[in-house]
Amino acid sequence: MAISYKKLWKLLIDKDMRKKDLRALTGVSTTTMSRLSKDENVSTEMISKICSVLNCDVGDIMEFVPDKKEEP
């Protein structure tokens, strides 16, 4: 299973926020923002900070998606 943060980016658009706004409010580093952009793992502490600032639940910003199967 892979992680997707597409819901986070959509939520930021809905709230008329930019990534830099989220960074300023949460204190999340540029490295963590880069990891989020690449759908890589980030700590639950960071996810918690983001959810707290956006007043949302974990499921509102991320989801697990099945790995893409390679065709023979």
Rosetta blueprint (number, residue, H / E / L):
1 M L
2 A E
3 I E
4 S E
5 Y L
6 K H
7 K H
8 L H
9 W H
10 K H
11 L H
12 L H
13 I H
14 D H
15 K L
16 D L
17 M L
18 R L
19 K H
20 K H
21 D H
22 L H
23 R H
24 A H
25 L H
26 T H
27 G L
28 V L
29 S L
30 T H
31 T H
32 T H
33 M H
34 S H
35 R H
36 L H
37 S H
38 K L
39 D L
40 E L
41 N L
42 V L
43 S L
44 T H
45 E H
46 M H
47 I H
48 S H
49 K H
50 I H
51 C H
52 S H
53 V H
54 L H
55 N L
56 C L
57 D L
58 V H
59 G H
60 D H
61 I L
62 M L
63 E E
64 F E
65 V E
66 P L
67 D L
68 K L
69 K L
70 E L
71 E L
72 P L
